[in-house]
Amino acid sequence: MPPIAASRPYLESTLTLRKPALLSVTFANMKLLMMVFALFAFAGSATSQPFLEQQYGYSRVANAFRNKEDSLKMRFNKLGLQWPPKQVYIRSFKYDSELEVWVRNSNKEGFKLFKTYKVCALSGTLGPKRVEGDYQVPEGFYYINEFKPNSNYHLALGINYPNQSDLLLSDSAKPGTDIYIHGNCVTTGCIPIQNDQVEELYILATYAKSYGMDFIPVHIFPVRYNIAKSVEYFLKVSNNDKPYQKFAITLKDAFDYFENNKKLPIICINKKGEYVVF
């Protein structure tokens, strides 16, 4: 690995917007297993009252709406955003300990940043989760697959780990499970934020789901690829791990696409379990 002073040229040669060799594959020889994040089903014309009513039926959720909705409306108005949000996108950065929440109200719009929360506890190191009990926070492309209003960690949103990529690349018998974004600031592989923050996120996600967004995307990156200090740390950690560098370059392709377009890329998984970003 080059010295820190030479990290910028190294970054430009290894983590730029270039596709690794796997992107030479075509749809004809790919096993498209999942996830076209840019094309999630989106109703948007009316709320799903049964889901809202179901969530209101839990006292912890009802209290969150009572205590937080007015302030959320005010912040949306201040930022020039339309309330309530009909689509939500979440992305998290492990080394930087941050979780961003982006919103929009139709597929024709670009996402706008609503808020960045501090991830208040972290277990494991950089790198994807590959086996139960490794204390790793996953890295990759996921979606919210569970609302947990009676969580032991205040409120929780489940992430669909293991996804199809993880099932192919992780331990076949025990890849691990039960990964959440939750409150209470403790973790053995999840993404915890403060209780008042998870209340806000839970409300936003509830509205998005009620408007027909059944797959709220969650992208988990090892680092912020546009922060030199973060990239330098990644290069240090991954110096002798070429497979992980290749994996992280593919994640960066999705990061860069969103940074440039404020829309989600198309993400597929090939028959090797590798992400392919278009």
C-alpha positions as CSV (number, residue, x, y, z in Angstrom):
1,M,0.0,0.0,0.0
2,P,1.4,3.5,-0.8
3,P,2.0,6.0,2.0
4,I,-0.9,8.2,3.1
5,A,0.6,11.1,1.2
6,A,0.0,9.1,-2.0
7,S,-3.4,8.0,-1.2
8,R,-5.3,10.3,-3.6
9,P,-3.7,8.8,-6.8
10,Y,-4.1,5.3,-5.3
11,L,-7.8,6.1,-4.6
12,E,-8.3,7.4,-8.2
13,S,-6.8,4.3,-9.7
14,T,-8.6,1.7,-7.5
15,L,-11.8,3.3,-6.3
16,T,-12.9,5.4,-9.2
17,L,-16.0,4.8,-11.3
18,R,-14.7,1.8,-13.1
19,K,-16.6,-1.5,-13.3
20,P,-14.8,-4.6,-12.2
21,A,-14.6,-7.5,-14.6
22,L,-17.8,-9.1,-13.4
23,L,-19.7,-6.3,-15.2
24,S,-18.8,-7.8,-18.5
25,V,-21.5,-10.4,-17.9
26,T,-24.8,-9.9,-19.8
27,F,-28.3,-10.5,-18.8
28,A,-28.3,-13.6,-20.9
29,N,-25.8,-15.4,-18.6
30,M,-26.8,-13.8,-15.3
31,K,-29.0,-15.4,-12.8
32,L,-31.0,-12.3,-11.8
33,L,-31.9,-13.2,-8.3
34,M,-33.2,-10.0,-6.9
35,M,-33.3,-6.3,-6.3
36,V,-34.0,-3.6,-8.9
37,F,-33.9,-0.9,-6.4
38,A,-34.7,1.9,-8.8
39,L,-38.0,0.2,-9.8
40,F,-39.6,-0.7,-6.5
41,A,-43.4,-0.9,-6.7
42,F,-44.8,2.4,-5.7
43,A,-48.5,3.2,-5.4
44,G,-48.4,6.8,-4.1
45,S,-52.0,7.7,-4.8
46,A,-53.4,6.9,-1.4
47,T,-52.3,5.7,2.0
48,S,-52.8,2.1,3.2
49,Q,-55.0,2.9,6.1
50,P,-54.9,-0.6,7.5
51,F,-51.1,-0.5,7.9
52,L,-51.2,3.0,9.6
53,E,-54.0,1.9,11.9
54,Q,-52.1,-1.3,12.7
55,Q,-49.1,0.7,13.7
56,Y,-51.1,3.2,15.7
57,G,-52.4,0.3,17.7
58,Y,-49.1,-0.1,19.4
59,S,-48.6,2.3,22.3
60,R,-44.9,3.0,21.6
61,V,-45.7,3.9,18.0
62,A,-48.7,6.0,18.9
63,N,-46.6,7.9,21.4
64,A,-43.9,8.4,18.8
65,F,-46.4,9.9,16.4
66,R,-47.8,12.1,19.1
67,N,-44.5,13.4,20.2
68,K,-42.6,13.6,16.9
69,E,-45.0,14.2,14.0
70,D,-45.4,17.9,14.4
71,S,-41.7,18.6,14.6
72,L,-41.1,16.3,11.6
73,K,-43.7,18.4,9.6
74,M,-42.0,21.6,10.6
75,R,-38.6,20.3,9.6
76,F,-40.0,19.1,6.2
77,N,-41.5,22.5,5.7
78,K,-38.2,24.2,6.5
79,L,-36.3,22.0,4.1
80,G,-38.9,22.6,1.4
81,L,-40.0,18.9,1.4
82,Q,-43.6,17.6,1.0
83,W,-45.2,16.0,4.0
84,P,-45.7,13.1,4.5
85,P,-42.9,11.3,2.5
86,K,-44.0,8.7,0.1
87,Q,-40.6,7.2,-0.5
88,V,-37.6,6.8,1.8
89,Y,-34.1,5.7,1.1
90,I,-31.6,4.8,3.9
91,R,-27.9,4.5,3.7
92,S,-25.4,3.9,6.4
93,F,-21.6,4.3,6.6
94,K,-19.9,1.9,9.1
95,Y,-16.5,3.7,9.7
96,D,-18.1,7.1,9.7
97,S,-20.9,5.9,12.1
98,E,-23.6,7.8,10.2
99,L,-27.0,6.9,8.9
100,E,-28.7,9.1,6.3
101,V,-32.4,9.3,5.5
102,W,-33.4,10.5,2.1
103,V,-37.0,11.2,0.9
104,R,-39.0,11.9,-2.2
105,N,-42.6,11.8,-3.3
106,S,-42.5,10.3,-6.8
107,N,-40.3,8.3,-9.1
108,K,-39.8,11.4,-11.2
109,E,-38.1,13.3,-8.4
110,G,-34.6,12.9,-7.1
111,F,-34.2,12.0,-3.4
112,K,-33.5,14.9,-1.0
113,L,-31.5,14.5,2.2
114,F,-33.8,14.8,5.3
115,K,-31.4,14.1,8.1
116,T,-28.2,12.4,9.1
117,Y,-28.2,10.4,12.4
118,K,-25.1,9.3,14.4
119,V,-24.8,5.6,14.7
120,C,-24.2,5.4,18.4
121,A,-22.6,1.9,18.8
122,L,-20.7,-0.4,16.4
123,S,-19.5,-3.9,16.6
124,G,-17.1,-5.8,14.4
125,T,-14.9,-4.3,11.8
126,L,-15.0,-3.2,8.1
127,G,-16.1,-6.0,5.8
128,P,-19.4,-7.9,5.1
129,K,-21.1,-10.2,7.5
130,R,-20.4,-13.8,6.6
131,V,-21.3,-16.1,9.5
132,E,-23.6,-16.1,12.6
133,G,-21.9,-14.7,15.7
134,D,-19.1,-12.7,13.9
135,Y,-20.6,-9.4,15.3
136,Q,-20.3,-7.9,11.9
137,V,-22.7,-5.3,10.5
138,P,-23.6,-6.4,7.0
139,E,-22.4,-4.4,3.9
140,G,-24.4,-4.4,0.7
141,F,-27.8,-3.7,-0.6
142,Y,-30.9,-4.5,1.5
143,Y,-34.4,-3.4,2.2
144,I,-36.7,-3.0,5.3
145,N,-38.6,-6.3,5.7
146,E,-40.0,-5.9,9.2
147,F,-41.5,-3.3,11.4
148,K,-41.1,-4.2,15.1
149,P,-43.1,-1.9,17.3
150,N,-42.5,-3.9,20.5
151,S,-38.8,-4.4,20.1
152,N,-36.6,-4.8,23.1
153,Y,-34.6,-2.0,21.6
154,H,-37.5,0.6,21.7
155,L,-38.5,0.5,18.0
156,A,-36.8,-1.5,15.2
157,L,-36.8,-1.9,11.5
158,G,-35.6,-5.2,10.2
159,I,-33.2,-5.6,7.3
160,N,-33.4,-8.5,4.9
161,Y,-30.1,-10.0,5.8
162,P,-29.2,-12.5,4.5
163,N,-30.1,-11.5,1.0
164,Q,-29.4,-13.7,-2.1
165,S,-25.8,-12.5,-2.3
166,D,-25.2,-13.3,1.4
167,L,-26.8,-16.7,1.0
168,L,-24.3,-17.5,-1.8
169,L,-21.2,-16.0,-0.2
170,S,-21.7,-16.5,3.6
171,D,-21.6,-19.6,5.7
172,S,-24.2,-22.0,4.1
173,A,-25.4,-23.4,7.5
174,K,-25.3,-20.3,9.7
175,P,-25.0,-17.0,7.8
176,G,-26.7,-15.1,10.7
177,T,-29.9,-13.2,10.9
178,D,-31.9,-10.7,12.9
179,I,-30.2,-7.4,11.7
180,Y,-32.1,-4.3,12.6
181,I,-31.9,-0.5,12.7
182,H,-33.1,0.1,16.3
183,G,-32.8,2.3,19.4
184,N,-31.1,1.8,22.8
185,C,-27.5,2.3,21.6
186,V,-26.3,-1.3,22.0
187,T,-25.4,-3.7,19.2
188,T,-23.9,-7.1,18.3
189,G,-24.2,-6.5,14.6
190,C,-27.1,-4.1,14.1
191,I,-27.3,-0.4,13.4
192,P,-28.4,1.5,16.6
193,I,-29.4,5.1,16.9
194,Q,-30.9,7.1,19.8
195,N,-34.5,6.3,20.8
196,D,-35.9,9.7,19.7
197,Q,-34.1,9.3,16.3
198,V,-35.4,5.8,15.7
199,E,-38.9,7.2,16.5
200,E,-38.5,9.7,13.7
201,L,-37.2,7.1,11.3
202,Y,-39.9,4.7,12.2
203,I,-42.6,7.3,11.4
204,L,-41.0,8.1,8.0
205,A,-40.8,4.4,7.1
206,T,-44.4,3.8,8.3
207,Y,-45.6,6.6,6.0
208,A,-43.5,5.3,3.0
209,K,-44.9,1.8,3.5
210,S,-48.4,3.0,3.9
211,Y,-48.1,4.8,0.5
212,G,-47.1,1.5,-1.2
213,M,-43.3,1.4,-0.8
214,D,-43.0,-2.3,0.3
215,F,-39.3,-2.4,-0.2
216,I,-37.6,0.6,1.6
217,P,-34.0,0.4,0.4
218,V,-31.1,0.3,2.9
219,H,-27.6,0.5,1.5
220,I,-24.8,-0.2,3.9
221,F,-21.3,1.0,2.9
222,P,-18.0,0.4,4.7
223,V,-17.0,4.1,4.4
224,R,-17.9,7.4,2.8
225,Y,-16.1,7.1,-0.5
226,N,-15.9,10.9,-0.9
227,I,-14.1,11.5,2.5
228,A,-10.3,11.1,2.2
229,K,-9.8,10.1,5.8
230,S,-12.4,7.4,5.5
231,V,-11.0,6.0,2.3
232,E,-7.4,6.0,3.7
233,Y,-8.7,3.9,6.6
234,F,-10.4,1.5,4.2
235,L,-7.3,1.1,2.2
236,K,-5.3,0.4,5.3
237,V,-7.7,-2.2,6.5
238,S,-8.2,-3.9,3.1
239,N,-4.5,-3.7,2.0
240,N,-4.0,-7.5,1.7
241,D,-7.6,-8.4,0.9
242,K,-8.2,-8.2,-2.8
243,P,-11.6,-9.9,-2.8
244,Y,-12.9,-7.3,-0.3
245,Q,-11.5,-4.4,-2.3
246,K,-13.3,-5.8,-5.4
247,F,-16.5,-6.1,-3.3
248,A,-16.1,-2.5,-2.0
249,I,-15.5,-1.1,-5.5
250,T,-18.9,-2.5,-6.6
251,L,-20.5,-0.8,-3.5
252,K,-18.8,2.4,-4.6
253,D,-20.4,2.2,-8.0
254,A,-23.8,2.4,-6.3
255,F,-22.6,5.2,-4.0
256,D,-21.3,7.2,-7.0
257,Y,-24.4,6.7,-9.1
258,F,-26.6,8.0,-6.3
259,E,-24.3,10.9,-5.6
260,N,-24.4,12.0,-9.2
261,N,-28.1,11.4,-9.9
262,K,-29.9,11.3,-6.5
263,K,-31.7,8.3,-7.8
264,L,-31.1,4.6,-7.1
265,P,-29.2,2.5,-9.5
266,I,-30.4,-0.9,-10.8
267,I,-28.7,-3.5,-8.7
268,C,-28.7,-7.2,-9.5
269,I,-26.9,-10.3,-8.2
270,N,-25.1,-12.7,-10.6
271,K,-24.9,-16.5,-10.1
272,K,-21.6,-16.1,-8.1
273,G,-23.4,-13.9,-5.6
274,E,-21.6,-10.8,-6.7
275,Y,-23.5,-7.4,-6.9
276,V,-23.8,-5.9,-10.4
277,V,-24.6,-2.2,-10.5
278,F,-26.0,-0.5,-13.6
